[in-house]
Amino acid sequence: MTRASSDNGTVAQPTADTIVAFIGDIFARRGAEAYLGEAVTMSEHMYQAAQLAEQVGASDELVAAALLHDIGHFTNEFPDDAMDQDIDNQHESAGARVLAAYFPSLVTDCVRHHVAAKRYLCAKRPKYFDRLSSASVHSLRLQGGPMSSEEMAEFEKNPHLEAILQVRYWDEAAKVAGKETPGFAHYAPLLRSVVATHAAAS
């Protein structure tokens, strides 16, 4: 699928029926981009995260969250009004914002808080720091370092805390060069199901 454009050349707003194909097109065109100093590409990283979720029998929503947790790196692909004209360069917040119209809150919370989860885990479970790649250690410093006790207490109020932390563990493990994974076509039916279920409940 190519990106739909209006007469003035801007990207048209996806619908619940087209969002999965829309995201698939982004993966196809931009998935080979470098992933922040890691030994894998953007799509390899996200496919690996989804595979880890699938291998332990995670729910469809959690698999979707694992697959899409870094979609915020590509939010310039979405129409401006998808983010209510709000400028936000933080990929986790931007990603959650563009997915919110199509996916349930568990998915968007896992996307929105996967960076904060790293800060939380480094404060709550110091041995977690040993899992971080050198690129992730660098980004941790840029993201504010381990949480303070006050930040941790606030973060723990999130009803999806355990799911958010689990996606973070998969995120950190999904950086294995050369690992074989299913591609987007494998996950597209799952995503369509999650989107359809959310639309029916809305």
Secondary structure, 3 states (H helix, E strand, C coil): CCCCECCCCCECCCCCCCHHHHHHHHHHHHCCCECCCCCCEHHHHHHHHHHHHHHCCCCHHHHHHHHHCCHHHHHHHCCHHHHCCCCCCCHHHHHHHHHCCCCCHHHHHHHHCHHHHHHHHHHHCHHHHHHCCHHHHHHHHHCCCCCCHHHHHHHCCCCCHHHHHHHHHHHHHCCCCCCCCCCHHHHHHHHHHHHHHHHHHC
